[in-house]
């Protein structure tokens, strides 16, 4: 066989695998192509497509299974939707509070960065973090300085 014939055989195998995937899918082939190609419009659709993506991943028999192409395409649509979502803004005070809770850090543990009264004012939104404090918090929590700057 020559290279052209090899390519044709490979394409035939792919088409056969695509056909089998579409036939095994609980919905129609048109639905499967819609899930993989159309943008997501709502959070309800995200949940629906995530369920389909999980189903397809469960159907895969090996890592190069064509079913994973469909699952990955759905994952791409979900990622596109999430990228376009407006994420709520979280204040520096709230970020600091969440970090402190997560790491079981007390205000006094940050005394080398700022006095406890200043940390309290920051956490209560009465004071902004200055650059020196942002650098200290950055080093303490091992996060970028920008995380602590409004």
Backbone as CSV, one residue per row, in Angstrom:
resi,resn,N_x,N_y,N_z,CA_x,CA_y,CA_z,C_x,C_y,C_z
1,UNK,0.832,-1.180,0.000,0.000,0.000,0.000,0.877,1.243,0.000
2,UNK,0.406,2.296,-0.692,1.158,3.541,-0.683,0.630,4.474,0.411
3,UNK,1.268,5.630,0.567,0.918,6.571,1.638,-0.532,7.049,1.500
4,UNK,-0.973,7.293,0.281,-2.345,7.752,0.053,-3.342,6.685,0.512
5,UNK,-3.059,5.450,0.193,-3.955,4.353,0.605,-3.950,4.209,2.126
6,UNK,-2.776,4.354,2.745,-2.687,4.304,4.216,-3.537,5.400,4.840
7,UNK,-3.446,6.612,4.262,-4.249,7.724,4.774,-5.734,7.439,4.630
8,UNK,-6.127,6.866,3.507,-7.535,6.546,3.277,-8.034,5.495,4.261
9,UNK,-7.204,4.510,4.554,-7.572,3.481,5.525,-7.733,4.116,6.909
10,UNK,-6.796,4.984,7.268,-6.858,5.658,8.570,-8.113,6.512,8.662
11,UNK,-8.421,7.252,7.595,-9.638,8.070,7.594,-10.891,7.198,7.688
12,UNK,-10.868,6.068,7.031,-11.995,5.135,7.113,-12.183,4.630,8.534
13,UNK,-11.090,4.332,9.205,-11.162,3.871,10.596,-11.705,4.971,11.509
14,UNK,-11.279,6.204,11.271,-11.776,7.327,12.064,-13.273,7.513,11.827
15,UNK,-13.683,7.464,10.573,-15.106,7.623,10.254,-15.922,6.510,10.897
16,UNK,-15.397,5.319,10.876,-16.080,4.186,11.500,-16.200,4.382,13.007
17,UNK,-15.122,4.858,13.622,-15.145,5.112,15.066,-16.116,6.233,15.395
18,UNK,-16.142,7.279,14.555,-17.094,8.376,14.764,-18.525,7.882,14.658
19,UNK,-18.765,7.059,13.689,-20.101,6.495,13.497,-20.515,5.653,14.699
20,UNK,-19.590,4.835,15.186,-19.884,3.995,16.349,-20.164,4.856,17.574
21,UNK,-19.386,5.923,17.750,-19.598,6.827,18.879,-20.979,7.458,18.795
22,UNK,-21.326,7.977,17.622,-22.629,8.611,17.443,-23.756,7.614,17.669
23,UNK,-23.580,6.376,17.215,-24.613,5.359,17.400,-24.755,4.941,18.860
24,UNK,-23.635,4.917,19.593,-23.678,4.512,21.003,-24.135,5.640,21.926
25,UNK,-24.066,6.872,21.441,-24.484,8.011,22.240,-25.986,7.932,22.461
26,UNK,-26.406,8.208,23.701,-27.825,8.097,24.053,-28.684,9.091,23.277
27,UNK,-28.110,10.211,22.871,-28.845,11.184,22.076,-28.599,10.920,20.607
28,UNK,-28.883,11.881,19.787,-28.651,11.718,18.359,-27.269,12.253,18.000
29,UNK,-26.820,11.912,16.816,-25.526,12.410,16.347,-25.567,13.933,16.239
30,UNK,-26.699,14.486,15.847,-26.834,15.944,15.743,-26.650,16.597,17.108
31,UNK,-27.202,15.972,18.150,-27.034,16.499,19.508,-25.562,16.454,19.911
32,UNK,-24.917,15.360,19.622,-23.508,15.201,19.972,-22.668,16.289,19.310
33,UNK,-22.918,16.554,18.038,-22.170,17.596,17.347,-22.523,18.983,17.882
34,UNK,-23.775,19.183,18.287,-24.181,20.467,18.870,-23.459,20.679,20.204
35,UNK,-23.418,19.641,21.032,-22.745,19.748,22.332,-21.259,20.098,22.179
36,UNK,-20.650,19.599,21.119,-19.212,19.796,20.948,-18.860,21.074,20.199
37,UNK,-19.809,21.649,19.467,-19.455,22.793,18.627,-20.152,24.103,18.988
38,UNK,-21.333,24.050,19.567,-22.079,25.275,19.846,-21.663,25.892,21.176
39,UNK,-21.580,27.225,21.225,-21.240,27.878,22.492,-22.312,27.615,23.551
40,UNK,-21.898,27.649,24.787,-22.820,27.444,25.914,-23.444,28.784,26.266
41,UNK,-24.748,28.758,26.529,-25.491,29.989,26.800,-25.824,30.196,28.271
42,UNK,-25.842,29.121,29.078,-26.279,29.268,30.473,-25.566,28.267,31.380
43,UNK,-25.683,28.507,32.670,-25.088,27.581,33.638,-25.789,26.224,33.594
44,UNK,-27.067,26.219,33.270,-27.797,24.955,33.134,-27.179,24.116,32.025
45,UNK,-26.817,24.781,30.924,-26.158,24.071,29.821,-24.792,23.540,30.233
46,UNK,-24.090,24.273,31.076,-22.782,23.808,31.559,-22.964,22.472,32.261
47,UNK,-23.946,22.403,33.150,-24.191,21.162,33.894,-24.591,20.028,32.963
48,UNK,-25.425,20.335,31.994,-25.870,19.326,31.025,-24.691,18.792,30.222
49,UNK,-23.873,19.689,29.743,-22.731,19.256,28.929,-21.673,18.552,29.772
50,UNK,-21.502,18.973,31.006,-20.539,18.289,31.882,-20.978,16.846,32.102
51,UNK,-22.269,16.639,32.229,-22.792,15.276,32.398,-22.517,14.437,31.143
52,UNK,-22.744,15.020,29.971,-22.467,14.330,28.706,-20.973,14.053,28.573
53,UNK,-20.154,15.029,28.946,-18.699,14.858,28.879,-18.264,13.689,29.763
54,UNK,-18.782,13.628,30.980,-18.451,12.520,31.884,-18.885,11.178,31.291
55,UNK,-20.075,11.155,30.716,-20.583,9.929,30.090,-19.637,9.468,28.980
56,UNK,-19.216,10.415,28.133,-18.329,10.069,27.025,-16.976,9.569,27.532
57,UNK,-16.472,10.202,28.582,-15.191,9.760,29.148,-15.308,8.344,29.698
58,UNK,-16.455,8.038,30.285,-16.672,6.679,30.791,-16.747,5.658,29.652
59,UNK,-17.177,6.116,28.483,-17.293,5.219,27.326,-15.938,4.884,26.707
60,UNK,-14.951,5.724,26.932,-13.638,5.524,26.310,-13.014,4.226,26.804
61,UNK,-12.498,3.460,25.857,-11.878,2.179,26.191,-10.358,2.298,26.318
62,UNK,-9.789,3.367,25.746,-8.351,3.609,25.819,-8.100,5.097,25.596
63,UNK,-6.869,5.535,25.863,-6.548,6.961,25.823,-6.643,7.589,24.440
64,UNK,-6.575,6.802,23.395,-6.673,7.363,22.049,-8.053,7.134,21.440
65,UNK,-9.017,6.759,22.268,-10.386,6.517,21.794,-10.975,7.813,21.254
66,UNK,-11.628,7.733,20.113,-12.218,8.904,19.456,-13.274,9.571,20.344
67,UNK,-13.852,8.839,21.250,-14.856,9.388,22.152,-14.262,10.546,22.962
68,UNK,-12.977,10.428,23.275,-12.327,11.482,24.051,-12.213,12.787,23.263
69,UNK,-12.207,12.705,21.944,-12.200,13.918,21.130,-13.479,14.709,21.398
70,UNK,-14.608,14.013,21.454,-15.877,14.666,21.740,-15.896,15.208,23.175
71,UNK,-15.424,14.425,24.109,-15.389,14.858,25.514,-14.514,16.102,25.660
72,UNK,-13.367,16.107,25.008,-12.476,17.267,25.083,-13.080,18.491,24.408
73,UNK,-13.809,18.282,23.332,-14.466,19.407,22.657,-15.527,20.023,23.572
74,UNK,-16.246,19.190,24.297,-17.233,19.695,25.254,-16.516,20.442,26.381
75,UNK,-15.412,19.898,26.851,-14.626,20.575,27.890,-14.170,21.953,27.400
76,UNK,-13.813,22.055,26.128,-13.411,23.340,25.550,-14.571,24.335,25.570
77,UNK,-15.797,23.878,25.246,-16.963,24.767,25.267,-17.247,25.242,26.694
78,UNK,-17.085,24.347,27.666,-17.297,24.718,29.073,-16.267,25.763,29.490
79,UNK,-15.022,25.531,29.118,-13.950,26.469,29.464,-14.201,27.840,28.832
80,UNK,-14.654,27.865,27.582,-14.967,29.128,26.910,-16.061,29.884,27.663
81,UNK,-17.094,29.171,28.088,-18.191,29.796,28.835,-17.681,30.375,30.147
82,UNK,-16.895,29.604,30.873,-16.400,30.043,32.171,-15.459,31.238,32.034
83,UNK,-14.698,31.281,30.962,-13.790,32.402,30.726,-14.560,33.699,30.506
84,UNK,-15.738,33.596,29.908,-16.549,34.771,29.603,-17.409,35.237,30.780
85,UNK,-17.530,34.394,31.795,-18.362,34.748,32.948,-17.721,35.884,33.730
86,UNK,-18.563,36.747,34.253,-18.077,37.794,35.154,-17.935,37.185,36.530
87,UNK,-16.701,37.134,36.983,-16.450,36.592,38.309,-16.628,37.709,39.323
88,UNK,-17.258,37.402,40.453,-17.451,38.439,41.458,-16.098,38.916,41.988
89,UNK,-16.046,40.194,42.232,-14.817,40.781,42.766,-14.722,40.474,44.253
90,UNK,-13.567,40.031,44.664,-13.334,39.719,46.075,-12.326,40.735,46.592
91,UNK,-12.691,41.410,47.672,-11.817,42.438,48.232,-10.545,41.810,48.799
92,UNK,-9.522,42.640,48.949,-8.271,42.185,49.541,-8.545,41.691,50.961
93,UNK,-9.401,42.409,51.675,-9.735,42.006,53.051,-10.345,40.603,53.069
94,UNK,-11.247,40.330,52.141,-11.886,39.011,52.083,-10.879,37.939,51.678
95,UNK,-10.008,38.259,50.727,-8.972,37.295,50.333,-8.078,36.954,51.520
96,UNK,-7.690,37.999,52.257,-6.837,37.781,53.422,-7.558,36.950,54.474
97,UNK,-8.818,37.261,54.715,-9.609,36.507,55.690,-9.716,35.029,55.288
98,UNK,-9.995,34.795,54.013,-10.103,33.416,53.533,-8.775,32.666,53.680
99,UNK,-7.680,33.329,53.323,-6.357,32.709,53.463,-6.055,32.380,54.923
100,UNK,-6.336,33.343,55.793,-6.067,33.137,57.216,-6.884,31.962,57.754
101,UNK,-8.150,31.893,57.359,-8.993,30.771,57.804,-8.478,29.446,57.260
102,UNK,-8.136,29.439,55.976,-7.664,28.212,55.320,-6.370,27.696,55.948
103,UNK,-5.483,28.624,56.308,-4.172,28.242,56.840,-4.118,28.290,58.366
104,UNK,-5.276,28.552,59.007,-5.357,28.669,60.477,-4.357,29.689,61.021
105,UNK,-4.296,30.832,60.361,-3.400,31.908,60.767,-4.196,32.905,61.604
106,UNK,-3.630,33.315,62.712,-4.234,34.320,63.594,-3.628,35.689,63.274
107,UNK,-4.330,36.728,63.654,-3.823,38.077,63.421,-2.440,38.260,64.035
108,UNK,-2.238,37.722,65.221,-0.940,37.881,65.889,0.189,37.188,65.121
109,UNK,-0.165,36.169,64.309,0.855,35.482,63.505,1.435,36.396,62.423
110,UNK,0.725,37.488,62.141,1.168,38.428,61.109,1.804,39.681,61.711
111,UNK,2.163,39.608,62.985,2.679,40.784,63.692,3.995,41.310,63.112
112,UNK,4.749,40.473,62.422,5.985,40.960,61.794,5.684,41.747,60.508
113,UNK,4.441,41.687,60.048,4.029,42.414,58.842,3.344,43.726,59.229
114,UNK,2.475,43.659,60.229,1.759,44.844,60.725,1.233,44.524,62.115
115,UNK,1.043,45.567,62.952,0.479,45.323,64.281,-0.914,44.682,64.179
116,UNK,-1.285,43.958,65.195,-2.562,43.251,65.199,-3.723,44.216,64.949
117,UNK,-3.654,45.420,65.490,-4.736,46.396,65.284,-4.862,46.771,63.802
118,UNK,-3.746,46.857,63.099,-3.760,47.192,61.674,-4.336,46.018,60.874
119,UNK,-3.929,44.821,61.218,-4.480,43.628,60.539,-5.993,43.595,60.740
120,UNK,-6.443,43.892,61.945,-7.875,43.913,62.242,-8.590,44.955,61.383
121,UNK,-8.006,46.137,61.263,-8.605,47.191,60.438,-8.648,46.777,58.966
122,UNK,-7.606,46.112,58.502,-7.592,45.619,57.111,-8.712,44.606,56.923
123,UNK,-8.824,43.660,57.843,-9.851,42.615,57.731,-11.263,43.191,57.803
124,UNK,-11.428,44.311,58.506,-12.747,44.946,58.635,-12.996,45.996,57.560
125,UNK,-12.085,46.105,56.593,-12.272,47.031,55.494,-12.082,48.488,55.864
126,UNK,-11.477,48.766,57.002,-11.264,50.140,57.446,-9.924,50.706,56.981
127,UNK,-9.091,49.838,56.447,-7.756,50.249,56.027,-7.355,49.400,54.831
128,UNK,-6.625,50.024,53.920,-6.090,49.291,52.770,-4.710,48.743,53.116
129,UNK,-4.324,47.713,52.410,-2.987,47.138,52.557,-2.017,48.036,51.807
130,UNK,-0.945,48.469,52.481,0.055,49.260,51.770,1.057,48.318,51.092
131,UNK,1.952,48.878,50.308,2.879,48.068,49.522,3.792,47.221,50.408
132,UNK,4.287,47.791,51.497,5.163,47.041,52.403,4.411,45.844,52.998
133,UNK,3.165,46.071,53.403,2.350,44.987,53.971,2.039,43.937,52.899
134,UNK,1.746,44.402,51.686,1.461,43.469,50.583,2.662,42.569,50.328
135,UNK,3.868,43.159,50.357,5.081,42.354,50.160,5.252,41.351,51.299
136,UNK,4.999,41.796,52.533,5.105,40.890,53.678,4.095,39.755,53.613
137,UNK,2.853,40.084,53.259,1.817,39.049,53.134,2.154,38.091,51.990
138,UNK,2.697,38.650,50.914,3.105,37.844,49.763,4.147,36.802,50.173
139,UNK,5.132,37.237,50.926,6.174,36.310,51.386,5.605,35.295,52.376
140,UNK,4.756,35.769,53.285,4.196,34.896,54.314,3.350,33.784,53.696
141,UNK,2.454,34.161,52.761,1.528,33.187,52.170,2.057,32.573,50.874
142,UNK,3.237,33.046,50.420,3.845,32.529,49.184,2.906,32.705,47.986
143,UNK,2.405,33.939,47.857,1.527,34.314,46.754,2.067,35.591,46.118
144,UNK,1.665,35.898,44.890,2.133,37.134,44.253,1.670,38.372,45.041
145,UNK,2.467,39.418,45.003,2.142,40.670,45.695,0.788,41.196,45.225
146,UNK,0.509,41.054,43.927,-0.745,41.544,43.361,-1.986,40.974,44.021
147,UNK,-1.862,39.841,44.655,-2.991,39.212,45.342,-3.467,40.072,46.512
148,UNK,-2.559,40.878,47.051,-2.869,41.676,48.238,-3.008,43.175,47.942
149,UNK,-3.057,43.517,46.666,-3.203,44.914,46.254,-4.560,45.080,45.575
150,UNK,-5.274,46.127,45.979,-6.611,46.364,45.400,-6.511,46.955,44.009
